[in-house]
Amino acid sequence: MRLRYTVQYIPLHRIKPGLSVQITQRIRELRRAANDCMHLLIVRKSRKAGGYVLLSGNSQYEYLRKHTKKTAAPCLVDESRTRAGIASLVNRMRKRRMPY
């Protein structure tokens, strides 16, 4: 079974606390995915077929490779076509105002 979900910014005034919820297998899987996503790697597609270049998250990458048996990691993929690389990504993140 593949866990499907989306990540969205939702204004806090639109979120209401729920009553206690029965812990189901689905909720356990969502919690596990949320814990994984707390340490996203930032990558961009490599010019070589099927590869990716790590832009941020070197320590998480090293930890996953050396100390876990995981074969995949949650990644934020920079899909822009700019060639400036990480400097461009950092500048775009500074300019973008993220809703908090």
VEXDREN-2710 file (C-alpha; in Angstrom, 1 decimal):
% VEXDREN-2710
k/r/px/py/pz
1/MET/0.0/0.0/0.0
2/ARG/1.3/3.4/-1.0
3/LEU/0.6/6.3/1.4
4/ARG/-0.8/9.3/-0.5
5/TYR/-0.9/12.8/0.9
6/THR/-0.3/16.4/0.0
7/VAL/1.6/19.2/1.8
8/GLN/-0.2/22.5/1.9
9/TYR/0.1/25.8/3.8
10/ILE/-3.2/26.2/5.6
11/PRO/-4.0/29.4/7.6
12/LEU/-4.1/28.7/11.3
13/HIS/-7.5/30.3/11.7
14/ARG/-9.0/27.6/9.4
15/ILE/-7.7/24.8/11.6
16/LYS/-9.8/23.6/14.6
17/PRO/-8.5/21.3/17.3
18/GLY/-10.1/17.9/17.1
19/LEU/-11.3/15.6/19.9
20/SER/-9.2/12.6/20.7
21/VAL/-8.9/10.4/17.7
22/GLN/-8.6/6.7/17.6
23/ILE/-5.1/5.7/16.4
24/THR/-5.5/3.7/13.2
25/GLN/-2.9/2.2/10.9
26/ARG/-3.4/5.2/8.6
27/ILE/-2.7/7.7/11.4
28/ARG/0.5/5.7/12.3
29/GLU/1.7/5.9/8.7
30/LEU/0.9/9.6/8.5
31/ARG/2.9/10.2/11.7
32/ARG/5.8/8.3/10.4
33/ALA/5.7/10.3/7.1
34/ALA/5.5/13.6/9.1
35/ASN/8.6/12.6/11.2
36/ASP/10.5/11.8/8.0
37/CYS/9.5/15.1/6.4
38/MET/10.9/17.1/9.3
39/HIS/14.3/16.7/7.8
40/LEU/13.8/17.1/4.0
41/LEU/16.8/16.9/1.7
42/ILE/16.8/19.6/-1.0
43/VAL/17.9/18.2/-4.4
44/ARG/17.8/19.1/-8.1
45/LYS/17.7/16.8/-11.0
46/SER/21.1/16.0/-12.4
47/ARG/22.0/16.3/-16.0
48/LYS/22.8/12.6/-15.9
49/ALA/19.8/10.4/-16.4
50/GLY/17.9/9.5/-13.3
51/GLY/20.2/11.2/-10.8
52/TYR/19.9/14.0/-8.3
53/VAL/22.3/16.6/-6.9
54/LEU/22.1/17.3/-3.1
55/LEU/21.7/21.1/-2.5
56/SER/21.0/21.0/1.2
57/GLY/20.8/18.4/4.0
58/ASN/24.3/16.9/3.8
59/SER/24.2/15.9/7.5
60/GLN/20.8/14.1/7.1
61/TYR/22.0/12.4/3.9
62/GLU/25.2/11.1/5.7
63/TYR/23.2/10.0/8.7
64/LEU/20.7/8.1/6.5
65/ARG/23.5/6.4/4.5
66/LYS/25.7/5.5/7.4
67/HIS/23.3/4.7/10.3
68/THR/20.0/3.5/8.8
69/LYS/18.9/0.8/6.4
70/LYS/16.6/3.2/4.6
71/THR/16.7/3.1/0.8
72/ALA/14.8/6.3/0.1
73/ALA/14.6/9.8/1.7
74/PRO/11.9/12.5/1.5
75/CYS/13.3/15.3/-0.7
76/LEU/12.2/18.7/-1.8
77/VAL/13.1/18.7/-5.6
78/ASP/14.0/22.0/-7.2
79/GLU/12.4/21.8/-10.6
80/SER/13.5/25.1/-11.9
81/ARG/15.5/25.3/-15.1
82/THR/18.0/27.9/-13.8
83/ARG/21.6/27.1/-14.1
84/ALA/22.8/29.2/-11.3
85/GLY/22.4/26.3/-8.9
86/ILE/22.1/26.8/-5.1
87/ALA/22.7/30.6/-5.2
88/SER/19.5/30.9/-7.3
89/LEU/17.6/28.6/-5.0
90/VAL/18.6/30.7/-1.9
91/ASN/17.7/34.0/-3.6
92/ARG/14.3/32.7/-4.6
93/MET/13.6/31.4/-1.1
94/ARG/14.6/34.8/0.4
95/LYS/12.3/36.7/-2.0
96/ARG/9.3/34.4/-1.6
97/ARG/7.2/35.3/1.4
98/MET/5.9/32.1/3.0
99/PRO/2.6/32.4/4.9
100/TYR/3.1/31.6/8.6
END
